[in-house]
């Protein structure tokens, strides 16, 4: 599961998700209001806060489909390259 900071960054981009509703790994982000501008803003914030750079192949609608998929993509770029 993700860290608290990830959820704190993600929630403001989901205007239709009630504050008291649990954010599950399979929650549809677009269903709760994440739009294309929100994706760009979210991407920039995640890269800045976690000091990472997403690879081009991770910049797809599928990556931003659910918190679980987005966290997986973020985790992949946070891992040091051997």
Secondary structure, DSSP 4 states (H G I P E B T S, - for coil): ---HHHHHHHHTT-TTS-TTS---TT-BTGGGT--HHHHHHHHHHHHHHHT----GGG-STTTTSBHHHHHHHHHHHHSPP-
